[in-house]
Amino acid sequence: MDWNFGDMLDAVGAALGPSDLALAHGDRKIYWPEFTARTNRLARGLISLGAKAGDKAGFYMRNQPEYMEAMAGCFKASLSPVNVNYRYLDDELVYIIDNSDSTVVFFDAEFMAEVERVRQRLPRVVGWVQIGGGPVAPFAQDYEKLATSGDPSPLAPKRSGDDIFLLYTGGTTGLPKGVMWTHNIWREASMEGVRKMGLPVPETMDEHVQNALTVGRFSRQLPACPLMHGTGWFTAMGAMLNGGAVVTLSEKTKFSPVNLWDTVEANGVTSMAIVGDAFAKPMLQTLDENPGRWNLSSVLNIVSSGVMWSSEVKQGLLKHIRQTALTDSFGASEAVGFGSSITTADGGTQTSKFEIGVNCKVFTEDDREVLPGSGEPGFIARGGAVPLGYYKDPEKTAKTYKTIGGMRYAIPGDWCTVEADGSITLLGRGSNCINTAGEKVYPEEVEEALKSHTAVRDALVVGVPDDKWGQAVTAVVSLERDVSEDELRAFVQGKLARYKAPKRVLFKDNLGRAPNGKADYKSIKEFALKELGL
């Protein structure tokens, strides 16, 4: 069957009623009939602005109900949503909007000054759509007017499961790249894991609607991490397509764990998406400081992706929410489903160890499959339902999406080993690998060892030039309490091979992680070089 997200939303929207929650943000609640009418009007409004099927639409806003409404409106109008990092400055904004060929840009009034500065450099944008902020700028369309004016009935365009949406990477290795996902491919990728668990997968639209009525409508998904990144986007989109509700935090400009737990209790949130310890540690600290303050009995699952989530923090959370399954999902912008690790109150796996995903293998640099238990490191590769490649970049597509043994794989560059039982242990992204005296050291492994020390709040590890070692393993840490460099070095030496222990440990109050918890290794390396006088 051809699975188009606009068709899926039409079918689910026709079946759900006025008591079925679609969006929640603070005191604001939008139920499915209103959500359906607003997104139908948005779709028509976008077409009236001159947007055509296949056009791209930039999303320049924080987590808020309009993000999901605009996404649904684009799907219904056969447009491709494009995630825009709200931290970008002028040249970065121009690059991503221009590179994606966006003809429409949704922007929150919060970013009016930035839009005013760059819009003349983006002549292909035919519609700037302003969200909130009082008077609408002369050059912009009023989002709320588009959502509340005109015909609310379903559209009847010729949609396709081959319609695409673009997920732009964060650009940690060069400029951001737009990964081309089709609706069919994304759905199949998300369903492969469901099949593996032995659960039923809807094969017709009628079955999909029935699934929404019996299961999906009871989902309350809270993306604590930004919707502009894959973890938040994909989990929220999955809930929306299946007839559930997407709950966003009312405090948009910073992460507040108190606001999160208040929101969970008020809305009966069933699932959350976070990005590792950057979210989980303050969440746990707040629960520890306020035992029994919140009713968290609704929470069934917390999913983390993008960075490692330490086992100590997981165990701490489970003391407060014992019924919850904590899921580490190993994926990337370039593909999902590389592996997963689930921890419950009954047990779990160690940090960085995953059950390998469907259609996944581990290959060496010369395309040999790594043998289980060999200890040989290799690249994780995901076959089957993988994206088309990078938008307008065939050269980088060819490097990341390779055909090996007749199957096309996504190979984003994550190193791992394959254990004797077939599970995989993640080592880290190859571009950050440190070569010290001929030995390979993966920063994530050293970071996790450091973060298990009770005095360490966060840690990042880089390699710096060294006459003796070639590269010296160097850690930059933020602290909960005072501790000496020598104590931390000795602590790591007690957990890992001595050559992996940092030669130096530097201290910094804020490690400058992005809102999604991901590390900025470039700035941390610059800090280390400056501190060491290199």
HUDA-V896180 format. One record per run of one state. SS is the DSSP state (H for helix, E for strand, C for the rest). FROM is the first residue (numbers start at 1). LEN is the number of residues. If there is no record, write none. Layout:
ss->(SS	SS)
from->(FROM	FROM)
len->(LEN	LEN)
This chain:
ss->(C	H	C	E	C	E	H	C	E	C	H	C	E	C	H	C	E	H	C	E	C	E	H	C	E	C	E	H	C	H	C	H	C	E	C	H	C	E	C	H	C	E	C	H	C	E	C	H	C	E	C	E	C	E	C	E	C	E	C	E	C	E	C	E	C	H	E	C	E	C	E	C	E	H	C	E	C	E	C	H	C	E	C	E	C	H	C	H	C	E	C	H	C)
from->(1	5	16	21	26	28	32	49	56	61	65	77	80	84	90	100	102	109	122	127	132	140	143	149	164	169	178	183	197	205	215	216	219	220	224	230	242	245	249	257	268	271	275	277	290	301	306	311	321	325	333	335	345	347	348	353	357	360	364	369	370	378	383	389	391	394	401	405	407	411	414	419	424	430	433	434	437	439	442	443	452	456	467	470	480	485	494	498	501	504	508	521	532)
len->(4	11	5	5	2	4	17	7	5	4	12	3	4	6	10	2	7	13	5	5	8	3	6	15	5	9	5	14	8	10	1	3	1	4	6	12	3	4	8	11	3	4	2	13	11	5	5	10	4	8	2	10	2	1	5	4	3	4	5	1	8	5	6	2	3	7	4	2	4	3	5	5	6	3	1	3	2	3	1	9	4	11	3	10	5	9	4	3	3	4	13	11	3)
